Amino acid sequence: MNQALAFLLPKINHASTMKNVKVALDLARDFICMGFHPKVEVGTTAGYQLVLRSETNQFHSSTESAAIKNADIERMRSEHVRNVLEAVNSLPKKERELIMVRWFGDDDMTDIETYIQLDMTHATYYRLRSRAFNKLAHALKIEVYE
């Protein structure tokens, strides 16, 4: 029975999945370093002006196009950071602590520095990290199947 179920389920490519999770975590850390902080939104004051009526209802202002593109990029960044942090916060305590210290701590740390700081053995650190990466891949829907 178990062999029949294992045959039907697609196999996960662990190397590619781990790479995707690392990229997502690094990207979220970079976005936070660039200035986006969750729950800190910049407010803008609306400015009203008369705009001439157009037959096509389309505007071709390069300023408007750039503003729309910048707003879309900022929205995508904030969604990515929010999704990653929600996924990390859903992890069990040890796994969440490992990810937060390694990727979202004050210092840019290596794996070795992280497991020394967390007082873990090499094997325990990588086992917990692998488990956390699998959970994050499923939560963020970035797992890779063979």
C-alpha positions in Angstrom: 0.0 0.0 0.0 2.7 2.5 1.0 4.7 1.6 -2.2 1.6 2.3 -4.3 1.2 5.8 -2.7 4.9 6.6 -3.0 4.6 5.7 -6.7 1.7 8.2 -7.2 3.3 11.1 -5.4 5.8 13.2 -7.3 9.3 13.2 -6.0 10.8 16.5 -4.7 14.1 17.6 -6.0 15.7 18.5 -2.7 18.8 20.3 -4.1 16.7 22.7 -6.3 14.1 23.2 -3.5 16.8 24.1 -1.0 18.3 26.5 -3.5 14.9 28.2 -4.0 14.4 28.6 -0.3 17.8 30.1 0.1 17.1 32.6 -2.7 13.7 33.5 -1.1 15.3 34.1 2.3 18.3 36.1 0.9 15.9 38.2 -1.2 13.7 39.0 1.8 16.8 39.9 3.9 18.0 42.2 1.0 14.6 43.9 0.7 14.5 44.5 4.5 18.1 46.0 4.3 17.0 48.2 1.4 14.5 49.9 3.6 11.2 47.9 3.5 10.1 47.0 7.0 6.9 45.1 7.6 4.0 47.1 9.0 5.8 50.4 8.3 4.1 51.9 5.3 4.9 55.3 3.9 1.8 57.6 3.7 1.2 60.0 0.8 -1.0 63.0 0.6 -3.3 63.2 -2.4 -2.9 66.1 -4.7 -5.8 67.1 -6.9 -5.6 68.8 -10.2 -7.7 69.2 -13.3 -6.9 66.7 -16.1 -8.2 67.2 -19.6 -10.7 64.7 -20.9 -9.2 62.1 -23.3 -11.1 60.2 -26.0 -9.3 57.0 -25.3 -9.1 57.3 -21.5 -5.4 56.5 -21.7 -2.6 58.7 -20.4 0.9 58.4 -21.8 2.8 60.3 -19.3 6.2 58.8 -18.6 6.1 60.1 -15.0 2.8 58.3 -14.4 4.2 55.1 -16.0 7.3 55.3 -13.8 5.2 55.9 -10.7 3.0 52.9 -11.4 6.0 50.7 -12.1 7.7 51.8 -8.8 4.5 51.2 -6.9 4.1 47.7 -8.3 7.7 46.9 -7.5 7.3 48.1 -4.0 4.1 46.1 -3.6 5.8 42.9 -4.9 8.7 43.4 -2.5 6.4 44.0 0.5 4.4 40.9 -0.4 7.5 38.8 -0.7 8.9 39.9 2.7 5.4 39.5 4.3 5.0 36.0 2.9 8.5 34.9 3.9 8.1 36.2 7.5 4.7 34.6 7.9 6.1 31.3 6.7 9.1 31.6 9.1 6.8 32.6 12.0 4.8 29.4 11.4 7.8 27.2 12.0 8.5 25.5 15.4 10.5 27.4 17.9 14.0 25.9 17.2 13.6 26.0 13.4 12.3 29.6 13.6 15.2 30.7 15.8 17.7 29.1 13.4 16.2 31.0 10.4 15.8 34.3 12.2 19.4 34.2 13.6 21.0 33.1 10.3 19.0 35.3 7.8 17.3 38.1 9.8 19.7 38.8 12.6 21.7 42.0 13.1 24.9 40.5 11.7 25.4 38.7 8.4 26.3 35.3 9.7 27.6 32.1 8.2 26.2 28.7 8.9 29.2 27.9 11.2 28.8 31.1 13.2 25.1 30.4 13.5 25.3 26.9 14.9 28.1 28.0 17.3 25.9 30.9 18.5 22.9 28.6 18.9 25.1 26.0 20.7 24.2 23.2 18.3 26.3 20.5 16.8 27.0 20.5 13.1 24.6 17.6 12.4 21.8 19.0 14.5 22.0 22.4 12.8 21.9 21.0 9.3 19.1 18.5 10.2 17.0 21.4 11.6 17.8 23.7 8.7 16.8 21.0 6.2 13.5 20.4 8.0 12.8 24.1 8.2 13.7 24.6 4.5 11.2 21.8 3.5 8.5 23.4 5.5 9.3 26.9 4.1 9.3 25.5 0.5 5.8 24.1 1.0 4.5 27.2 2.8 5.9 29.5 0.0 5.0 27.0 -2.7 8.5 27.1 -4.2 9.2 23.3 -4.0 10.7 21.7 -7.2 9.4 18.3 -8.3 11.4 15.9 -10.5 
